[in-house]
């Protein structure tokens, strides 16, 4: 078989309200868990308790996801601020208003 090679570059990843999206999903998983807990006996009678524990696992993994995306968001903001400060320092050092390219 021949190796597949892409014919064009991959698009840039979409950026959006990632923290809000993960937080919303985590809340939904936790609410689903809370809704199912009173019916645990029904789920147990039918061997479907994995539904309840799946919702709890989704909420737990969502908490890890919130921690991760908040750290990622903070790192992206720090990087953008450092680049802006570097560009401003380069502009101030040359006495021009155009950013200097290395």
Buried (B, 14 or more C-beta within 10 A) or exposed (E): EEEEEEEEEEEEEEEEEBBEEBBEBBEBBBEBBEEBEEEEEEBEEEEEBEEBEBBBEBBBBBBEBBEEBBEEBEEEEEEEEEEEEEEEEBBEEEEEEEEEEE
